[in-house]
């Protein structure tokens, strides 16, 4: 699969849920490429901005969309990686802040 | 820039923020050391993760060390300030 195909596939699923791709298309395509590389490496797609282990049970929380997306988009308007954002974030209606890492460090191996 | 402090950037090969930080350092024309932690073999990866943990307990990427200053995440302003070019 190419990043463009993944973009369309995910967009159709995520937009109705209120999660939009960042309007920075270059960043989004790079991240989607990262997701596809992870799929090739580990067999499933994990957050391109976090370290995966290749063990599904350990990586479950960072399987994209990660479990941290909901609280991050709620609080900051963007997920940690900047892949998914709220409509308001894309329309500059909220202040753009750096999204701090929510994942407990003991999970990082 | 003869007085540029030593720079180390810990990144992931797939991460957009990491790419932006490297791009910024390239644009600033400074020499830096860089490691893509996700591309390392297991033993080396554990050693590098220990190093990252010492300066950034959250073990997130990018982690940039400029001299004694540690910048967690991609922060253009903080990086430029640490480089003394803001």
N, CA and C atoms of all chains as a GROMACS GRO file, in nm:
protein
  585
    1UNK      N    1   0.084  -0.122   0.000
    1UNK     CA    2   0.000   0.000   0.000
    1UNK      C    3   0.087   0.125   0.000
    2UNK      N    4   0.040   0.227  -0.070
    2UNK     CA    5   0.114   0.353  -0.074
    2UNK      C    6   0.054   0.450   0.030
    3UNK      N    7   0.134   0.548   0.075
    3UNK     CA    8   0.081   0.644   0.173
    3UNK      C    9  -0.049   0.712   0.127
    4UNK      N   10  -0.059   0.741  -0.003
    4UNK     CA   11  -0.179   0.807  -0.057
    4UNK      C   12  -0.304   0.721  -0.037
    5UNK      N   13  -0.287   0.590  -0.058
    5UNK     CA   14  -0.401   0.498  -0.041
    5UNK      C   15  -0.441   0.490   0.105
    6UNK      N   16  -0.340   0.485   0.192
    6UNK     CA   17  -0.366   0.479   0.336
    6UNK      C   18  -0.437   0.606   0.383
    7UNK      N   19  -0.396   0.718   0.325
    7UNK     CA   20  -0.456   0.849   0.358
    7UNK      C   21  -0.607   0.844   0.336
    8UNK      N   22  -0.645   0.800   0.217
    8UNK     CA   23  -0.788   0.796   0.182
    8UNK      C   24  -0.864   0.697   0.268
    9UNK      N   25  -0.802   0.582   0.290
    9UNK     CA   26  -0.866   0.476   0.368
    9UNK      C   27  -0.894   0.524   0.512
   10UNK      N   28  -0.790   0.584   0.574
   10UNK     CA   29  -0.804   0.628   0.713
   10UNK      C   30  -0.894   0.751   0.725
   11UNK      N   31  -0.883   0.840   0.628
   11UNK     CA   32  -0.963   0.962   0.631
   11UNK      C   33  -1.112   0.929   0.641
   12UNK      N   34  -1.154   0.832   0.559
   12UNK     CA   35  -1.296   0.792   0.556
   12UNK      C   36  -1.342   0.736   0.691
   13UNK      N   37  -1.251   0.670   0.760
   13UNK     CA   38  -1.286   0.609   0.890
   13UNK      C   39  -1.281   0.712   1.002
   14UNK      N   40  -1.177   0.797   1.000
   14UNK     CA   41  -1.151   0.885   1.115
   14UNK      C   42  -1.228   1.018   1.115
   15UNK      N   43  -1.252   1.073   0.997
   15UNK     CA   44  -1.322   1.203   0.993
   15UNK      C   45  -1.462   1.198   1.056
   16UNK      N   46  -1.539   1.092   1.026
   16UNK     CA   47  -1.672   1.088   1.092
   16UNK      C   48  -1.662   1.081   1.244
   17UNK      N   49  -1.546   1.037   1.295
   17UNK     CA   50  -1.528   1.028   1.441
   17UNK      C   51  -1.477   1.160   1.499
   18UNK      N   52  -1.453   1.257   1.411
   18UNK     CA   53  -1.407   1.388   1.458
   18UNK      C   54  -1.256   1.403   1.461
   19UNK      N   55  -1.184   1.308   1.400
   19UNK     CA   56  -1.038   1.318   1.393
   19UNK      C   57  -0.996   1.346   1.250
   20UNK      N   58  -0.927   1.456   1.231
   20UNK     CA   59  -0.888   1.500   1.097
   20UNK      C   60  -0.737   1.490   1.081
   21UNK      N   61  -0.694   1.467   0.956
   21UNK     CA   62  -0.550   1.471   0.933
   21UNK      C   63  -0.503   1.615   0.943
   22UNK      N   64  -0.385   1.632   0.999
   22UNK     CA   65  -0.320   1.762   1.007
   22UNK      C   66  -0.318   1.824   0.867
   23UNK      N   67  -0.342   1.954   0.858
   23UNK     CA   68  -0.346   2.015   0.724
   23UNK      C   69  -0.205   2.027   0.663
   24UNK      N   70  -0.102   2.000   0.744
   24UNK     CA   71   0.036   1.994   0.694
   24UNK      C   72   0.050   1.858   0.622
   25UNK      N   73   0.015   1.858   0.495
   25UNK     CA   74   0.009   1.733   0.418
   25UNK      C   75   0.146   1.665   0.407
   26UNK      N   76   0.251   1.745   0.398
   26UNK     CA   77   0.385   1.687   0.387
   26UNK      C   78   0.417   1.603   0.512
   27UNK      N   79   0.387   1.661   0.628
   27UNK     CA   80   0.408   1.591   0.755
   27UNK      C   81   0.323   1.464   0.760
   28UNK      N   82   0.197   1.477   0.721
   28UNK     CA   83   0.105   1.363   0.725
   28UNK      C   84   0.156   1.249   0.635
   29UNK      N   85   0.198   1.281   0.514
   29UNK     CA   86   0.246   1.177   0.423
   29UNK      C   87   0.371   1.109   0.477
   30UNK      N   88   0.457   1.186   0.543
   30UNK     CA   89   0.578   1.127   0.604
   30UNK      C   90   0.538   1.031   0.717
   31UNK      N   91   0.440   1.074   0.797
   31UNK     CA   92   0.396   0.990   0.908
   31UNK      C   93   0.326   0.863   0.858
   32UNK      N   94   0.248   0.877   0.750
   32UNK     CA   95   0.181   0.759   0.694
   32UNK      C   96   0.284   0.663   0.636
   33UNK      N   97   0.388   0.717   0.578
   33UNK     CA   98   0.496   0.634   0.528
   33UNK      C   99   0.562   0.560   0.646
   34UNK      N  100   0.578   0.632   0.757
   34UNK     CA  101   0.632   0.572   0.880
   34UNK      C  102   0.543   0.459   0.930
   35UNK      N  103   0.412   0.480   0.924
   35UNK     CA  104   0.317   0.375   0.967
   35UNK      C  105   0.333   0.250   0.881
   36UNK      N  106   0.346   0.271   0.751
   36UNK     CA  107   0.362   0.157   0.659
   36UNK      C  108   0.494   0.084   0.682
   37UNK      N  109   0.597   0.161   0.716
   37UNK     CA  110   0.727   0.098   0.745
   37UNK      C  111   0.718   0.012   0.872
   38UNK      N  112   0.644   0.063   0.970
   38UNK     CA  113   0.625  -0.013   1.094
   38UNK      C  114   0.548  -0.143   1.065
   39UNK      N  115   0.449  -0.132   0.977
   39UNK     CA  116   0.369  -0.251   0.942
   39UNK      C  117   0.459  -0.357   0.879
   40UNK      N  118   0.549  -0.309   0.797
   40UNK     CA  119   0.642  -0.399   0.729
   40UNK      C  120   0.736  -0.466   0.832
   41UNK      N  121   0.781  -0.385   0.928
   41UNK     CA  122   0.877  -0.431   1.027
   41UNK      C  123   0.812  -0.519   1.136
   42UNK      N  124   0.702  -0.471   1.192
   42UNK     CA  125   0.642  -0.538   1.307
   42UNK      C  126   0.516  -0.618   1.275
   43UNK      N  127   0.456  -0.590   1.160
   43UNK     CA  128   0.332  -0.659   1.125
   43UNK      C  129   0.207  -0.581   1.161
   44UNK      N  130   0.224  -0.467   1.227
   44UNK     CA  131   0.111  -0.380   1.264
   44UNK      C  132   0.163  -0.237   1.271
   45UNK      N  133   0.069  -0.142   1.263
   45UNK     CA  134   0.110  -0.001   1.256
   45UNK      C  135   0.111   0.064   1.394
   46UNK      N  136   0.228   0.109   1.434
   46UNK     CA  137   0.240   0.180   1.562
   46UNK      C  138   0.275   0.327   1.537
   47UNK      N  139   0.254   0.407   1.639
   47UNK     CA  140   0.283   0.550   1.633
   47UNK      C  141   0.426   0.573   1.580
   48UNK      N  142   0.441   0.644   1.469
   48UNK     CA  143   0.576   0.665   1.413
   48UNK      C  144   0.666   0.751   1.501
   49UNK      N  145   0.606   0.816   1.602
   49UNK     CA  146   0.683   0.905   1.690
   49UNK      C  147   0.723   0.836   1.821
   50UNK      N  148   0.692   0.706   1.828
   50UNK     CA  149   0.729   0.633   1.949
   50UNK      C  150   0.802   0.505   1.910
   51UNK      N  151   0.876   0.455   2.006
   51UNK     CA  152   0.957   0.336   1.982
   51UNK      C  153   0.870   0.210   1.998
   52UNK      N  154   0.868   0.125   1.895
   52UNK     CA  155   0.793   0.000   1.906
   52UNK      C  156   0.890  -0.112   1.942
   53UNK      N  157   0.834  -0.222   1.997
   53UNK     CA  158   0.921  -0.333   2.036
   53UNK      C  159   0.910  -0.451   1.940
   54UNK      N  160   0.800  -0.455   1.866
   54UNK     CA  161   0.777  -0.572   1.780
   54UNK      C  162   0.696  -0.678   1.852
   55UNK      N  163   0.669  -0.654   1.982
   55UNK     CA  164   0.584  -0.743   2.059
   55UNK      C  165   0.447  -0.675   2.073
   56UNK      N  166   0.347  -0.736   2.011
   56UNK     CA  167   0.217  -0.669   2.002
   56UNK      C  168   0.159  -0.631   2.139
   57UNK      N  169   0.170  -0.721   2.236
   57UNK     CA  170   0.115  -0.692   2.368
   57UNK      C  171   0.177  -0.565   2.428
   58UNK      N  172   0.311  -0.550   2.411
   58UNK     CA  173   0.380  -0.432   2.466
   58UNK      C  174   0.346  -0.306   2.387
   59UNK      N  175   0.317  -0.325   2.259
   59UNK     CA  176   0.295  -0.210   2.171
   59UNK      C  177   0.147  -0.172   2.156
   60UNK      N  178   0.059  -0.251   2.220
   60UNK     CA  179  -0.086  -0.233   2.200
   60UNK      C  180  -0.131  -0.088   2.219
   61UNK      N  181  -0.079  -0.024   2.324
   61UNK     CA  182  -0.124   0.113   2.355
   61UNK      C  183  -0.079   0.215   2.250
   62UNK      N  184   0.025   0.182   2.171
   62UNK     CA  185   0.072   0.278   2.070
   62UNK      C  186   0.036   0.233   1.927
   63UNK      N  187  -0.053   0.133   1.918
   63UNK     CA  188  -0.101   0.094   1.785
   63UNK      C  189  -0.190   0.208   1.737
   64UNK      N  190  -0.157   0.260   1.620
   64UNK     CA  191  -0.222   0.381   1.571
   64UNK      C  192  -0.364   0.353   1.521
   65UNK      N  193  -0.467   0.428   1.561
   65UNK     CA  194  -0.459   0.540   1.656
   65UNK      C  195  -0.438   0.493   1.799
   66UNK      N  196  -0.341   0.554   1.865
   66UNK     CA  197  -0.302   0.511   1.999
   66UNK      C  198  -0.407   0.548   2.104
   67UNK      N  199  -0.395   0.487   2.221
   67UNK     CA  200  -0.493   0.513   2.327
   67UNK      C  201  -0.480   0.656   2.382
   68UNK      N  202  -0.370   0.723   2.350
   68UNK     CA  203  -0.346   0.858   2.401
   68UNK      C  204  -0.405   0.966   2.309
   69UNK      N  205  -0.449   0.923   2.189
   69UNK     CA  206  -0.501   1.021   2.094
   69UNK      C  207  -0.622   1.096   2.150
   70UNK      N  208  -0.715   1.020   2.208
   70UNK     CA  209  -0.838   1.084   2.256
   70UNK      C  210  -0.810   1.194   2.360
   71UNK      N  211  -0.737   1.162   2.469
   71UNK     CA  212  -0.710   1.270   2.566
   71UNK      C  213  -0.623   1.382   2.508
   72UNK      N  214  -0.531   1.350   2.418
   72UNK     CA  215  -0.445   1.454   2.362
   72UNK      C  216  -0.522   1.549   2.269
   73UNK      N  217  -0.608   1.493   2.186
   73UNK     CA  218  -0.685   1.579   2.095
   73UNK      C  219  -0.785   1.662   2.178
   74UNK      N  220  -0.836   1.601   2.283
   74UNK     CA  221  -0.930   1.672   2.371
   74UNK      C  222  -0.860   1.790   2.440
   75UNK      N  223  -0.740   1.766   2.490
   75UNK     CA  224  -0.669   1.869   2.566
   75UNK      C  225  -0.591   1.968   2.479
   76UNK      N  226  -0.525   1.916   2.375
   76UNK     CA  227  -0.436   2.001   2.294
   76UNK      C  228  -0.483   2.025   2.151
   77UNK      N  229  -0.585   1.948   2.108
   77UNK     CA  230  -0.632   1.962   1.970
   77UNK      C  231  -0.551   1.882   1.871
   78UNK      N  232  -0.448   1.810   1.919
   78UNK     CA  233  -0.363   1.731   1.830
   78UNK      C  234  -0.315   1.607   1.904
   79UNK      N  235  -0.291   1.501   1.829
   79UNK     CA  236  -0.230   1.384   1.892
   79UNK      C  237  -0.081   1.412   1.910
   80UNK      N  238  -0.014   1.328   1.984
   80UNK     CA  239   0.128   1.347   2.016
   80UNK      C  240   0.214   1.364   1.891
   81UNK      N  241   0.180   1.286   1.791
   81UNK     CA  242   0.259   1.283   1.667
   81UNK      C  243   0.225   1.398   1.572
   82UNK      N  244   0.106   1.455   1.588
   82UNK     CA  245   0.063   1.561   1.496
   82UNK      C  246  -0.005   1.506   1.372
   83UNK      N  247  -0.038   1.377   1.374
   83UNK     CA  248  -0.106   1.316   1.259
   83UNK      C  249  -0.254   1.352   1.260
   84UNK      N  250  -0.318   1.324   1.374
   84UNK     CA  251  -0.461   1.354   1.388
   84UNK      C  252  -0.480   1.480   1.471
   85UNK      N  253  -0.569   1.565   1.422
   85UNK     CA  254  -0.600   1.688   1.494
   85UNK      C  255  -0.751   1.711   1.493
   86UNK      N  256  -0.794   1.808   1.570
   86UNK     CA  257  -0.936   1.845   1.568
   86UNK      C  258  -0.958   1.945   1.455
   87UNK      N  259  -1.084   1.966   1.421
   87UNK     CA  260  -1.118   2.062   1.315
   87UNK      C  261  -1.071   2.202   1.359
   88UNK      N  262  -1.093   2.233   1.486
   88UNK     CA  263  -1.056   2.365   1.540
   88UNK      C  264  -0.906   2.389   1.529
   89UNK      N  265  -0.827   2.286   1.551
   89UNK     CA  266  -0.679   2.297   1.543
   89UNK      C  267  -0.638   2.330   1.400
   90UNK      N  268  -0.697   2.256   1.305
   90UNK     CA  269  -0.665   2.281   1.164
   90UNK      C  270  -0.708   2.422   1.119
   91UNK      N  271  -0.811   2.473   1.185
   91UNK     CA  272  -0.862   2.606   1.146
   91UNK      C  273  -0.803   2.717   1.232
   92UNK      N  274  -0.698   2.686   1.305
   92UNK     CA  275  -0.628   2.785   1.391
   92UNK      C  276  -0.718   2.849   1.495
   93UNK      N  277  -0.820   2.776   1.539
   93UNK     CA  278  -0.909   2.833   1.639
   93UNK      C  279  -0.863   2.801   1.781
   94UNK      N  280  -0.758   2.722   1.794
   94UNK     CA  281  -0.699   2.698   1.926
   94UNK      C  282  -0.548   2.717   1.920
   95UNK      N  283  -0.492   2.753   2.034
   95UNK     CA  284  -0.348   2.777   2.041
   95UNK      C  285  -0.274   2.644   2.022
   96UNK      N  286  -0.174   2.647   1.935
   96UNK     CA  287  -0.098   2.525   1.909
   96UNK      C  288   0.014   2.510   2.010
   97UNK      N  289   0.004   2.402   2.084
   97UNK     CA  290   0.104   2.378   2.189
   97UNK      C  291   0.176   2.247   2.161
   98UNK      N  292   0.295   2.234   2.215
   98UNK     CA  293   0.366   2.108   2.206
   98UNK      C  294   0.290   2.006   2.291
   99UNK      N  295   0.263   1.891   2.233
   99UNK     CA  296   0.190   1.787   2.306
   99UNK      C  297   0.290   1.699   2.381
  100UNK      N  298   0.287   1.705   2.514
  100UNK     CA  299   0.384   1.624   2.589
  100UNK      C  300   0.353   1.475   2.584
  101UNK      N  301   0.454   1.394   2.603
  101UNK     CA  302   0.437   1.249   2.602
  101UNK      C  303   0.356   1.204   2.723
  102UNK      N  304   0.248   1.131   2.697
  102UNK     CA  305   0.160   1.081   2.801
  102UNK      C  306   0.194   0.935   2.837
  103UNK      N  307   0.264   0.870   2.748
  103UNK     CA  308   0.291   0.728   2.768
  103UNK      C  309   0.386   0.707   2.887
  104UNK      N  310   0.352   0.615   2.978
  104UNK     CA  311   0.443   0.593   3.092
  104UNK      C  312   0.580   0.544   3.043
  105UNK      N  313   0.690   0.603   3.093
  105UNK     CA  314   0.823   0.568   3.043
  105UNK      C  315   0.860   0.420   3.062
  106UNK      N  316   0.799   0.356   3.164
  106UNK     CA  317   0.834   0.214   3.187
  106UNK      C  318   0.788   0.124   3.072
  107UNK      N  319   0.700   0.178   2.988
  107UNK     CA  320   0.654   0.099   2.873
  107UNK      C  321   0.754   0.105   2.757
  108UNK      N  322   0.847   0.200   2.766
  108UNK     CA  323   0.941   0.218   2.655
  108UNK      C  324   1.062   0.126   2.673
  109UNK      N  325   1.075   0.033   2.578
  109UNK     CA  326   1.184  -0.067   2.588
  109UNK      C  327   1.265  -0.069   2.462
  110UNK      N  328   3.117   2.857   1.306
  110UNK     CA  329   3.079   2.885   1.446
  110UNK      C  330   3.172   2.809   1.539
  111UNK      N  331   3.285   2.863   1.577
  111UNK     CA  332   3.383   2.788   1.656
  111UNK      C  333   3.335   2.758   1.797
  112UNK      N  334   3.246   2.841   1.853
  112UNK     CA  335   3.205   2.819   1.992
  112UNK      C  336   3.073   2.741   2.005
  113UNK      N  337   3.031   2.673   1.899
  113UNK     CA  338   2.908   2.594   1.907
  113UNK      C  339   2.929   2.477   2.003
  114UNK      N  340   2.839   2.461   2.101
  114UNK     CA  341   2.856   2.350   2.194
  114UNK      C  342   2.831   2.215   2.125
  115UNK      N  343   2.870   2.108   2.192
  115UNK     CA  344   2.848   1.976   2.134
  115UNK      C  345   2.698   1.945   2.130
  116UNK      N  346   2.655   1.890   2.018
  116UNK     CA  347   2.512   1.864   2.000
  116UNK      C  348   2.488   1.716   1.973
  117UNK      N  349   2.390   1.662   2.047
  117UNK     CA  350   2.350   1.523   2.024
  117UNK      C  351   2.198   1.519   2.008
  118UNK      N  352   2.151   1.455   1.904
  118UNK     CA  353   2.007   1.446   1.881
  118UNK      C  354   1.965   1.299   1.874
  119UNK      N  355   1.875   1.260   1.963
  119UNK     CA  356   1.821   1.125   1.962
  119UNK      C  357   1.687   1.130   1.888
  120UNK      N  358   1.676   1.051   1.784
  120UNK     CA  359   1.556   1.056   1.699
  120UNK      C  360   1.503   0.916   1.665
  121UNK      N  361   1.388   0.916   1.598
  121UNK     CA  362   1.335   0.794   1.538
  121UNK      C  363   1.327   0.820   1.387
  122UNK      N  364   1.355   0.718   1.308
  122UNK     CA  365   1.360   0.737   1.163
  122UNK      C  366   1.224   0.769   1.103
  123UNK      N  367   1.116   0.736   1.176
  123UNK     CA  368   0.980   0.753   1.122
  123UNK      C  369   0.906   0.876   1.175
  124UNK      N  370   0.969   0.952   1.260
  124UNK     CA  371   0.899   1.057   1.334
  124UNK      C  372   0.912   1.195   1.268
  125UNK      N  373   0.797   1.260   1.247
  125UNK     CA  374   0.795   1.390   1.179
  125UNK      C  375   0.863   1.501   1.257
  126UNK      N  376   0.840   1.504   1.390
  126UNK     CA  377   0.902   1.608   1.474
  126UNK      C  378   1.055   1.592   1.470
  127UNK      N  379   1.099   1.466   1.467
  127UNK     CA  380   1.245   1.440   1.464
  127UNK      C  381   1.304   1.493   1.335
  128UNK      N  382   1.234   1.472   1.225
  128UNK     CA  383   1.283   1.521   1.095
  128UNK      C  384   1.294   1.673   1.097
  129UNK      N  385   1.195   1.736   1.159
  129UNK     CA  386   1.195   1.883   1.164
  129UNK      C  387   1.314   1.936   1.245
  130UNK      N  388   1.344   1.867   1.355
  130UNK     CA  389   1.458   1.910   1.436
  130UNK      C  390   1.589   1.897   1.358
  131UNK      N  391   1.605   1.786   1.288
  131UNK     CA  392   1.728   1.766   1.209
  131UNK      C  393   1.737   1.869   1.097
  132UNK      N  394   1.623   1.894   1.036
  132UNK     CA  395   1.616   1.995   0.928
  132UNK      C  396   1.659   2.132   0.981
  133UNK      N  397   1.611   2.167   1.100
  133UNK     CA  398   1.644   2.295   1.160
  133UNK      C  399   1.795   2.305   1.187
  134UNK      N  400   1.851   2.198   1.242
  134UNK     CA  401   1.996   2.200   1.270
  134UNK      C  402   2.075   2.210   1.141
  135UNK      N  403   2.026   2.145   1.035
  135UNK     CA  404   2.093   2.156   0.905
  135UNK      C  405   2.088   2.300   0.855
  136UNK      N  406   1.970   2.360   0.870
  136UNK     CA  407   1.954   2.499   0.825
  136UNK      C  408   2.043   2.595   0.906
  137UNK      N  409   2.063   2.561   1.033
  137UNK     CA  410   2.146   2.645   1.119
  137UNK      C  411   2.294   2.622   1.093
  138UNK      N  412   2.320   2.523   1.009
  138UNK     CA  413   2.458   2.498   0.968
  138UNK      C  414   2.551   2.462   1.083
  139UNK      N  415   2.500   2.379   1.174
  139UNK     CA  416   2.583   2.338   1.287
  139UNK      C  417   2.610   2.187   1.277
  140UNK      N  418   2.726   2.148   1.326
  140UNK     CA  419   2.759   2.005   1.325
  140UNK      C  420   2.690   1.939   1.444
  141UNK      N  421   2.634   1.819   1.422
  141UNK     CA  422   2.568   1.750   1.533
  141UNK      C  423   2.580   1.599   1.517
  142UNK      N  424   2.572   1.531   1.631
  142UNK     CA  425   2.570   1.385   1.630
  142UNK      C  426   2.424   1.342   1.636
  143UNK      N  427   2.393   1.234   1.569
  143UNK     CA  428   2.253   1.191   1.564
  143UNK      C  429   2.244   1.038   1.564
  144UNK      N  430   2.144   0.989   1.638
  144UNK     CA  431   2.118   0.845   1.630
  144UNK      C  432   1.968   0.821   1.618
  145UNK      N  433   1.932   0.739   1.518
  145UNK     CA  434   1.793   0.694   1.502
  145UNK      C  435   1.779   0.569   1.588
  146UNK      N  436   1.718   0.585   1.705
  146UNK     CA  437   1.717   0.477   1.804
  146UNK      C  438   1.642   0.352   1.753
  147UNK      N  439   1.541   0.373   1.669
  147UNK     CA  440   1.464   0.258   1.619
  147UNK      C  441   1.541   0.170   1.521
  148UNK      N  442   1.654   0.218   1.474
  148UNK     CA  443   1.730   0.138   1.377
  148UNK      C  444   1.842   0.058   1.443
  149UNK      N  445   1.857   0.073   1.574
  149UNK     CA  446   1.968   0.006   1.644
  149UNK      C  447   1.935  -0.139   1.680
  150UNK      N  448   2.035  -0.222   1.686
  150UNK     CA  449   2.018  -0.360   1.731
  150UNK      C  450   1.996  -0.359   1.882
  151UNK      N  451   1.936  -0.466   1.936
  151UNK     CA  452   1.884  -0.463   2.073
  151UNK      C  453   1.981  -0.417   2.183
  152UNK      N  454   2.102  -0.468   2.183
  152UNK     CA  455   2.192  -0.431   2.293
  152UNK      C  456   2.229  -0.282   2.287
  153UNK      N  457   2.262  -0.237   2.168
  153UNK     CA  458   2.298  -0.096   2.150
  153UNK      C  459   2.178  -0.008   2.182
  154UNK      N  460   2.062  -0.054   2.140
  154UNK     CA  461   1.939   0.021   2.166
  154UNK      C  462   1.916   0.041   2.316
  155UNK      N  463   1.938  -0.066   2.396
  155UNK     CA  464   1.922  -0.055   2.541
  155UNK      C  465   2.021   0.044   2.600
  156UNK      N  466   2.144   0.040   2.551
  156UNK     CA  467   2.246   0.133   2.602
  156UNK      C  468   2.208   0.278   2.570
  157UNK      N  469   2.164   0.300   2.448
  157UNK     CA  470   2.127   0.437   2.407
  157UNK      C  471   2.003   0.483   2.484
  158UNK      N  472   1.908   0.391   2.504
  158UNK     CA  473   1.787   0.428   2.580
  158UNK      C  474   1.822   0.470   2.723
  159UNK      N  475   1.920   0.404   2.781
  159UNK     CA  476   1.966   0.442   2.915
  159UNK      C  477   2.023   0.585   2.913
  160UNK      N  478   2.098   0.616   2.807
  160UNK     CA  479   2.153   0.752   2.793
  160UNK      C  480   2.041   0.855   2.780
  161UNK      N  481   1.940   0.821   2.701
  161UNK     CA  482   1.828   0.915   2.681
  161UNK      C  483   1.754   0.937   2.814
  162UNK      N  484   1.732   0.827   2.884
  162UNK     CA  485   1.659   0.831   3.012
  162UNK      C  486   1.725   0.925   3.112
  163UNK      N  487   1.858   0.928   3.110
  163UNK     CA  488   1.931   1.013   3.203
  163UNK      C  489   1.902   1.161   3.180
  164UNK      N  490   1.880   1.199   3.056
  164UNK     CA  491   1.858   1.341   3.028
  164UNK      C  492   1.710   1.374   3.002
  165UNK      N  493   1.630   1.270   2.971
  165UNK     CA  494   1.487   1.289   2.949
  165UNK      C  495   1.413   1.167   3.004
  166UNK      N  496   1.367   1.175   3.130
  166UNK     CA  497   1.303   1.060   3.194
  166UNK      C  498   1.180   1.007   3.118
  167UNK      N  499   1.120   1.089   3.032
  167UNK     CA  500   1.003   1.043   2.956
  167UNK      C  501   1.044   0.958   2.836
  168UNK      N  502   1.172   0.957   2.805
  168UNK     CA  503   1.227   0.880   2.692
  168UNK      C  504   1.147   0.903   2.564
  169UNK      N  505   1.129   1.030   2.529
  169UNK     CA  506   1.054   1.064   2.408
  169UNK      C  507   1.149   1.122   2.303
  170UNK      N  508   1.098   1.132   2.180
  170UNK     CA  509   1.183   1.176   2.069
  170UNK      C  510   1.118   1.288   1.990
  171UNK      N  511   1.193   1.383   1.939
  171UNK     CA  512   1.337   1.397   1.952
  171UNK      C  513   1.378   1.449   2.090
  172UNK      N  514   1.494   1.405   2.135
  172UNK     CA  515   1.558   1.462   2.252
  172UNK      C  516   1.690   1.521   2.203
  173UNK      N  517   1.706   1.651   2.224
  173UNK     CA  518   1.824   1.720   2.173
  173UNK      C  519   1.906   1.775   2.289
  174UNK      N  520   2.035   1.744   2.288
  174UNK     CA  521   2.123   1.798   2.392
  174UNK      C  522   2.220   1.894   2.326
  175UNK      N  523   2.211   2.019   2.368
  175UNK     CA  524   2.302   2.121   2.314
  175UNK      C  525   2.384   2.172   2.432
  176UNK      N  526   2.510   2.134   2.437
  176UNK     CA  527   2.590   2.165   2.555
  176UNK      C  528   2.528   2.096   2.675
  177UNK      N  529   2.490   2.173   2.777
  177UNK     CA  530   2.427   2.115   2.896
  177UNK      C  531   2.275   2.124   2.890
  178UNK      N  532   2.226   2.185   2.785
  178UNK     CA  533   2.082   2.206   2.776
  178UNK      C  534   2.012   2.091   2.703
  179UNK      N  535   1.899   2.047   2.759
  179UNK     CA  536   1.824   1.938   2.697
  179UNK      C  537   1.689   1.991   2.648
  180UNK      N  538   1.659   1.964   2.524
  180UNK     CA  539   1.532   2.009   2.467
  180UNK      C  540   1.451   1.886   2.426
  181UNK      N  541   1.335   1.872   2.489
  181UNK     CA  542   1.249   1.757   2.462
  181UNK      C  543   1.142   1.797   2.363
  182UNK      N  544   1.136   1.729   2.251
  182UNK     CA  545   1.039   1.762   2.146
  182UNK      C  546   1.100   1.862   2.049
  183UNK      N  547   1.024   1.892   1.943
  183UNK     CA  548   1.076   1.987   1.845
  183UNK      C  549   1.034   2.130   1.884
  184UNK      N  550   1.130   2.206   1.933
  184UNK     CA  551   1.101   2.344   1.972
  184UNK      C  552   1.202   2.434   1.902
  185UNK      N  553   1.161   2.492   1.792
  185UNK     CA  554   1.251   2.577   1.713
  185UNK      C  555   1.312   2.689   1.796
  186UNK      N  556   1.228   2.756   1.874
  186UNK     CA  557   1.276   2.870   1.954
  186UNK      C  558   1.381   2.828   2.057
  187UNK      N  559   1.353   2.718   2.126
  187UNK     CA  560   1.446   2.672   2.231
  187UNK      C  561   1.578   2.625   2.172
  188UNK      N  562   1.570   2.559   2.057
  188UNK     CA  563   1.693   2.509   1.992
  188UNK      C  564   1.778   2.628   1.947
  189UNK      N  565   1.713   2.726   1.884
  189UNK     CA  566   1.787   2.844   1.837
  189UNK      C  567   1.848   2.920   1.954
  190UNK      N  568   1.772   2.928   2.062
  190UNK     CA  569   1.821   2.998   2.181
  190UNK      C  570   1.945   2.927   2.237
  191UNK      N  571   1.937   2.794   2.244
  191UNK     CA  572   2.051   2.717   2.296
  191UNK      C  573   2.173   2.730   2.205
  192UNK      N  574   2.145   2.751   2.077
  192UNK     CA  575   2.255   2.769   1.982
  192UNK      C  576   2.308   2.912   1.981
  193UNK      N  577   2.233   2.998   2.050
  193UNK     CA  578   2.272   3.139   2.057
  193UNK      C  579   2.247   3.214   1.928
  194UNK      N  580   2.144   3.169   1.852
  194UNK     CA  581   2.115   3.238   1.727
  194UNK      C  582   1.972   3.293   1.721
  195UNK      N  583   1.908   3.304   1.835
  195UNK     CA  584   1.770   3.355   1.833
  195UNK      C  585   1.768   3.507   1.826
   0.00000   0.00000   0.00000
